[in-house]
């Protein structure tokens, strides 16, 4: 299967490069002739990225234009998957009783 962008359908395009010979008529010559036509390829900048499609992680070819424009939603690496902190699974700490003489707002000396 050829490399095609999963999002923008960009793929390799074929073009031609012409080689000319002669001097143009408006410059006083007898005209320009084509002496050769060589094929060339225009290749998109495709990168293999890990992404989530339909809720499942997979690797696809994506053009850099699609990545920069935000079409590609990259999936998180396994080490960045959310895990509940250890303190959330333990029992909460007991509340500290307040002393009768203390006020709720701190006093500013002055």
Number of C-alpha atoms within 10 A of each C-alpha: 3 6 17 17 21 15 15 12 11 19 17 13 10 10 12 11 11 11 11 12 11 12 13 12 10 8 8 8 10 11 12 12 12 10 10 12 12 9 10 11 11 10 12 17 14 20 15 13 17 18 19 16 14 7 8 8 13 13 13 20 19 26 24 16 17 16 16 9 8 10 13 21 12 16 17 13 8 7 7 8 8 8 7 7 8 7 8 8 8 8 7 8 6 6 6 6 6 9 7 6 6 8 9 7 6 7 7 5 4 3
